[in-house]
Amino acid sequence: MNKTAKNSKPDATEHVALEVTGLNFYYGAKTALADVGFSVAAGRFKVLLGPNGAGKTTLFSLITRLFDSPSGLIKVNGVDLRQDSLHALAHMGVVFQAPTLDLDLSVRQNLMYHAALHGLGRDEALARIKIELGRLDMAGRMDERVRQLNGGHRRRVEIARALMHRPQLLLLDEPTVGLDVPSRRAIVEHVHALARDDGIAVLWASHLIDEISNDDDVIILHEGRIMADGHLGDVLKIAKAKDIGTAFDSLTGGGAL
């Protein structure tokens, strides 16, 4: 059963950056997502928590228009994704689970190419590149080839790229998989700061419970269904649990993270 916390939906004073309603998706006869619905408000960090195979990547593929759902509604900043994909996607920054940088180009070249796709002029693009890389302690590596960077630094470049066009919504699909603890911590803290200080709505897909902060919102996704959706504290109350690991076990019947 989908158990939704009372404050899982933004109130009338909050701007909704992402709204998903009645979303279904199938791989042949297999149900990947079943009646999925939730919202992410501006300035909120919402963690999409679920084990491998729960449907997280499928959901991200639908939100980014890589897949199309036979039913349901997705709105980005109030724009219907199906009716006006270009306009909706323009409000969105994405860091996919699989790396997508060109390894043989420099950091600057990767970011300039992305900026050009969004219609940014050279001077404005360079200014934004310096700002975003500076915030990620990467300004001094602008002219290095991506191939020379370690995994954590490549992820930082991908986050900078996702922010080049100043989106209202940032999607990150398992962005810290395979990274060492210091790199994971730095990226988690940076993205939390983007939500808190810049008002960006964040949807962060993960199976790592230590990436959740006390003030975060949480969706627990299991076998394609939302089992709980709300502020972390409310999700714990729903599950009658003291911590998110126990809550996950309770709401998924012991599904492994």
N, C-alpha and C positions, 0 to 999 in steps of 0.2 A: 504494500500500500504506500502511496506517495504521502509522506507526512511533511507538511509545510509549516514552518514557523510563522507566527503571526506577523512578524515584521519582515518577511522575506521579500515582499514587494515594496518598492519605493513609495513614499507618501506623495501627496500632491505637490509638495514643495521641491522634490528632487527631480532632476532631469534624467530620463531613462535613455541610456546610450545604446543598450541592446535589449530587445524584447523578443522572446521566442514563445510561440503558442502552438500547442497541438501538433508537434513535429513527430513524424513517423518516417522510418526508413527500413528497407528490407534488402537483404542479399539473397535473391531467389526466394525460397520459402522461409529463410531465417530472419527473424525480427532483430534488427540492430538497435533501433530506437523506437520506443512506444509512448506516444502521447507526452512528449517532453515539452515542458514549458517553464520558463523562468525569466527574470530580468536582471540587468546589471545597471546600477545607477552611477552617474558621474561621481568620481572621487572614491569609488568603492573597489576594493580588491576582493574578488570572488574566486574561491578555489573550487575547481571541478575535480572532485576526488573520486577515484575509482581504480580498480585493478586493471591490468592489461586485459583488453577484450571487453571492457564495460561499455564501450561506445564513445569514448572521449574523442578519439581522432575522427570518427565518423561525424560526430556533432560539429567539430571544427571544420571539416570538409564541407558541410552544408552551410555553415555560417559564412565561409569564405567563397562560396559558390563553385567549389570544385565538383560537388555533387548537387543534385536537385531533389528535393523531397516531393513525393506524390501528394502530400498533404501538409498542412500547417502553415504558419506565418513567421517570418523573420523580419524584424525592423531594426535598422541601424540608424540611430539618431533620428528616429521617426520616419525613415525612408524604407519602403517595402523593397526588400532585396530582390524579389522575383520581378517586380514591375519596373524597377529602376536600378539595375545592378551597379552600373558605373558610379552613380551618385552615392549609393549606399557604401560601396567599397572604398570610395574616396575618404570616408570618415573613419576608416579602419586601418590599424597597423597590425602586422602579423609576424610572429616568429614561429615557424613550423618546427616540428620535431626533427625532421631530417635537415641537415645543413643545406643551404641554398646559395652560398656565396661562390663567386668565381675564384678558385684558388690561385689562378695565374694573374689576376689583376691585383692592384694595390687596394688597400682599405679605401683610399680616396676615390679611386676609379669605380669600385663597387657602389659607393654611396652616391657619386655623381650620376651614375647610370640610373639609379633608382630615382634620384631627384628629377632627372630629365623626364622620366615616365610620368611624373606628377606635374610637369609643366613648370618647374622651378628654373629660373634663370641662373647663369653660372655664379654670379656674385652672391645671390641669395643662397644658393645651394652651398657654396663654400662657407658662408657665415654659419649656416645651420650645422654643417658637418663639424666645424670647430666647436660649436656649442655642445652638441650631443656627444662627441668623442671626449671633450673635456670633462663632462659630467661622469663619464665612465672611466676616467683616468687612462684614456687611450690617445690623447692629442699628439703625443710624441711618436705614435706609430702609424701616422696617417699615410706615409709613403712606403710602408712595408707591404710586401706581397702577403696575401691572406695565408698562403701556404706556409709561411714562416711563423704564424701565430699558433699558440696552443689552443686547446678546445675552449677554455674559458674566455680567452680574448676573442676568438671567433664569434662566440655567443654575444659578447658585448657589441661587436660590430653589427650583428644582426639586429640587436635591440636598437642601436643607433639608427640603423636603416629604417626600421619600422616606425621611428618617430620623426623622420625627416619632413614629412608633410603635415605634421602636427595633428594627428588623428584624435578623435574624441574617445575611441575605443581601441584597446590594445589586447590582442589575443596571443597567448603563449602556450604552445602544446609541448608539455614535458621539456621545458627549456634547459633544465639542469642535468638531464640524464647523461651519465658518463663523466661528469665533471668532478674535480676534487672538492673537498669540503670548503676551503677558503673561496674558491670560485663560485660555488653554489651559494654560499652565504652572501657574497658581494652582490650577486645578481638578484637574489631574493630581496635584499635590503634596498637596492636601487629601484626596483619596480614598485615596491611598497611606497617608496618616497614619491614616485611619479603619481600614484593615486592620491596620496595624502597632500602633496604640495602643489601639484599641477592640475588636480581635478580630473585626471584621466580615469575612465572606467576600465578595469582590468579583469579579464577572464583568464585564469591561470590553471591549466590542466596538469594534474600531477597524481602520482601514487605515493608521494612522500609526505607523511603527515608532519614532519618537522619543518616543512615550508609554510605551515599555517600559523599566522599570528593571532593573538587573542581577540583583536578587533575585526578580523576578517569575516566575510560571509562565506558559507560553504554549501556546495551542492554535493550530495553523495549519490553517485550514479552506479547502478548495479544491474548487469544484464539488460542494459538499454532503458532502464526505468529510473526516474528520480525517486529516491527513497526519503530524502529530506532536503530542505532548501531554506536557509535562513542564516542569521548571525550565528557565529560559532556557539555562543552561550545558549541560544535557543535550541540549536541542534542537539547539544548535550542534554538539555532538559527533555526534549522529545524522546531521546534514547535512554534517559535516566542513567546517564554515564558521567564519570568524572573526567574523562579525557576522550579525545577524538578517536584514538585507536579502539577503545572499548565501544564507543558509539558506532563506529563503522561495523564492528563485528556484530553488534546487536541488530543493526538495521539491515544487514546483508546476510544474516544467518551464518556469520563466520567466514564470509568471503575474504580470501587472502589479498592483502595489499602488495 
